[in-house]
């Protein structure tokens, strides 16, 4: 007798247990939810467009990371710079 696939337990697992194990939750989406999203994307876009869509999404995420990293570096550099030492104005008699 073949093992029975219980779709309910497949879709409903404890995300907190996964977090305790050290498995990062991507956008707090479970494995079952991710599978459903991928299946819907496959039906909507088809197998020919899916790799192109993934490539475009990856490039967009990469550009976003670069922009946020450069902004973070700029802010960090600005906060670590020593402020100019200003001489107090000299009172002339």
C-alpha angles and dihedrals in degrees: 000000000000119000113262117240110227104203092186094063089041092058098037113056127145108266091191091060089053090051090051089053090056095253107143115232109225105221086334090285118146126225094255092050091049091052091051092049091050092049092050090049090050091052094046100043102025129224094285097056098039097080091047091049091049092049092051092047091050092051091049092051090047092052091047091052092050091050094048092045093052091047091049091049091049093050092046092049091049093050094047095050114102113246115245112270106240123204114227112246113267115235110230117211 
